[in-house]
């Protein structure tokens, strides 16, 4: 062991050693008595390589993997690549370099960087979606869904660039224009493939009760599915034998309806333009035309700057016979509710903005105890969306808008037969067709009559052709492949043609966690034995950007495969957490355009992988966004260097009592906090111990140093291995294969911390806590407010602000 801490030499040596020893490989095989499946979100291997945000999440899971292995778990920690996708295809269009080449190079770069970080993946089960032996089973899943009528075709809207003559993804539409050429994008109907995820919408709701996920994530899933019970109410069109149905959860405000709005597509679908008077028809038709140029995302984003056009048609409000105008407006979407909404501007902010813009009446039907608010609502100066008393609502005046009045109004409308109960969902079927090249081919062929047939099982994988022109031509790139056309005619006969679309890359990433369990199986997507042994996933870490669609689709696939008898569980991820974002030194999101991107390779070259790992874990809670600070990185390097030096200079026969107590407190703290992802608190304790160790008269025995090194090993694996083998050069196994240290409870008892409690800045009492409790903000604030002296100060008053400086003081502001 060199006297000088040479991080580069140490890390290169032990990385090679672990590779030679083939640590943590093939962990899916054999008998697993105490399995733990840890999963990190499928990564897209971009050409720019890893960034420091990748480092944080991968290191966090690696810490758990190393910790649980040392605690006797059979850890399964696989790795793979979400290799298909638009960026590689766009690069091919620009440069002519095939996506297979650029993606393979990117994967090689990522793999090298990850190994350099010491992430203890099971590389033997590595997968990539671009490999035919992977997408063969993606195609098999498509076929299984097709056989159950859950994969189907219908006309669907796509973004179309008239200049480039191609379909664009939403990401390629910028301010309504093609990002390539600047031409205005239009909406076009094309035949598309869909998966019927809506069949599972209720199961996708109820399944959330089984999983340990952040409450906000569950709520986002519920919001996307959008289940709601409300009333469907029929409004007749004056002078026509036609009605439009409005679905609403707020029927108590129906007497305040002053207009109706219909989605442009619904208006055309019903052929209502033929009933528009000649003097308005030109304006209405022009508006419908303009809407076709907008993507759905633009229409959602543009809600606050509402556009619309009066059709001149009048609707009869069934509760009072009043006539209200019908508008067409693109903020109303075809797939949401009935695509017709009633406008109640006095009690809905969106309707209020629309009414103000088009100078429509605003009629108050709910009053509030605050007279000032009521006056403003009545004067059409603001909307009010809260609870109150019904007014201007016929026989329901004076009744509760959210209580008896609402219930009785529903009964009355149903009895009068112009309304009925209806449950609706926002969730729509999953459009999987992509008119792109770099994706899994849809395994479908068409006979000479145009009838659809699945590619035969013996012809899977249905290979992605390589003789393709990437240049946009207005058709799917696969149409340019002569090999694909010849292949179909050879296998199926003259006149047969292939499907030219590829699948959405979300399809690939919606089942990858299943393939990991049996990644080299050529007979099935995974054997029943392996699936039962390893699944479901015990702990999943993903970024907050994936918490809606990816999770919905993965859960859908899981529930479908369970129904088909392939799985014995219906929720794939039992526990899940999200990492935050590593921000640039300027506190902003890292991007090349801002020039604030931190390259992990540069940090590793200068300070080492251990420093990078420990620094990112010490920055703060995993779920929080944190700015990069280079001076703090250097501080972590000095900290690790000090441990290296102390391990050589201050090792004796016996550990000093103060240090022994500190060590046992550390072991307990680490054992309890690592499973909760509180890595920063454990590192802080290691720093405290190191500071004490460095003081005069403090010494640590070799046996106790081994315990410290075992804790250090999960955070700084290279340095820990170096110290561990130096303690006993003849050791037969790595520190990472050792057992986790145990603590002595009598030595691990924490000293009490006294925390003053202030009320409005003046100390009124104090509480005493064990040191390990002071980080629990909710516990500390709860105990503070329960204190008898404090309760006397709070009696009859409302706490408007709670301030807690950890370990220092509580201040309750009343």
Order of alpha helices (4+ residues) and beta strands (2+ residues): alpha-beta-alpha-beta-beta-alpha-alpha-beta-alpha-beta-beta-beta-beta-beta-alpha-alpha-beta-beta-beta-alpha-alpha-alpha-beta-beta-beta-alpha-beta-alpha-beta-alpha-beta-beta-beta-beta-beta-alpha-beta-beta-alpha-alpha-alpha-beta-alpha-beta-beta-alpha-alpha-beta-alpha-beta-alpha-alpha-beta-alpha-alpha-alpha-beta-beta-alpha-alpha-beta-beta
